[in-house]
Amino acid sequence: MPERIGPDLYRFRLTFPDLPLTPGPHRLRAHAMDETGTRLYDTVEIRFAVEGDEEEGLIRLSGVWR
């Protein structure tokens, strides 16, 4: 839910409690849109890095072969 922080100014918070990204550089892009998904109000992009030993791929998915 958006938080009003000024006239015509809102803040959104998004939390990923368990996002299994592999170490390395990543980019997150988020769009604020209307409830129908047809009107774009704003776009935010941040770049960040996950530290750790080098791995292949973007995420760690756990699974079981059957």
GIUR-V708652 format. One line per field, one symbol per residue. phi: phi as a letter, one per 30 degrees, with the letter a starting at -180 (. if undefined). A space follows every 50 residues. Layout:
phi = ???
This chain:
phi = .dcdbldhbbbcbbbcdbcdddekdbbcbbbcbddciccccabbbbcabc dkddbdicbcccabdb
